[in-house]
Amino acid sequence: MSFLHQEVPLAWYLLLSAALFSLGVVGFLLKRNLITVFMSIELMLNGVNLSFVTFAHQWHMHFLNTQSGPGADAVKGQIFVFFVMMVAAAEAAVGLAIIIAVFRARATLAVDRIDLMKL
Amino acid sequence: MHLILFLLFAGFCLAGAINLLLQTHPINSALSLIVVMTSLAVLYLLLGAEFLAAAQIIVYSGAIMVLFVFVVMLLNAGREERTLGSRAARIVGLPAVVALLAVLATLILHIQGLGGAAISQGITTTEDLSRVLFHELLLPFEVTSVLILIAILGAVALARHGNGERPAAK
């Protein structure tokens, strides 16, 4: 019975989100395909979202335990994640349109060949 | 129960993220990113964010990833060439990432008073969320819809065929 109610420390969730963010940065640095680089950015956004939800849960539990402070603040972390999702959707639409335009102009997706702005 | 679910889906999440880096074909990377996002939805559910779990599946695993897969197929993207990339990225970037992860992990492990998450504890219902969203934060919410509209128009303008070449052709 105690096994069913075992708690997972929230630090583990935060560590997972830090690991996801770092993997996203590694992908951003090492991947050579424009679309995969873009996917790494989405991975970083998701890592940050997980830490937002974790802290929102911590705040919510704190409010439930102490009944102090405004309860509406406890869900603001989740609302932040909601806005991040909206912005990510807009960003994905515009970014992929830019990728299509770049592919039309240069006929390649390799980031090494898209170097017009290189010094 | 919570522990098992957490370990299982955190494992899926990390495995998907590592697989995204190791695969050379973009479509494989896109599919492993879908695995990451769907397991993140389960983790949100474990943290009591039920609306966000649904939104994660609909918006991320649904809409955004369909867009990605669609673009990969539209552009007929092949296997990426494994070049070594820029030296600066490898020499400065990778140690910086390791340092960042180390600093973050140290900070996280030193946080005082961080609680735990147990199953069916501290669930935020959609009602709680919308009560704040549609009272206090109504203006930012409405502004977001304008942002989405601008993004759609921008995407259409950018991806329109023969963008900027039409006057020369006629």
Interface residues (C-beta under 8 A of the other chain):
Chain A: F3 L4 H5 Q6 E7 V8 P9 L10 A11 W12 Y13 L14 L15 L16 A18 A19 L20 F21 S22 L23 G24 V25 V26 G27 L29 L30 K31 R32 N33 I35 T36 F38 M39 S40 E42 L43 N46 N49 L50 V53 T54 A56 H57 Q58 H60 M61 H62 L64 A72 A74 V75 K76 Q78 I79 V81 F82 F83 M85 M86 V87 A88 A89 A90 E91 A92 A93 V94 L96 A97 I98 I99 I100 A101 F103 R104 L109 A110 V111 D112
Chain B: M1 H2 L3 F6 A10 C13 L14 A17 I18 L20 L21 P26 S29 A30 L33 V36 M37 L40 L43 Y44 L46 L47 G48 A49 F51 L52 A55 Q56 V59 Y60 A63 I64 L67 F68 V71 V72 L74 L75 A77 E80 E81 R82 T83 G85 A89 R90 G93 L94 V97 V98 L100 L101 L104 A105 I108 L109 I111 L114 G115 G116 A117 A118 I119 Q121 G122 T124 D128 L129 R131 V132 L133 E136 L137 P140 T144 L147 I148 I150 A151 I152 G154 A155 V156 L158 A159 N163
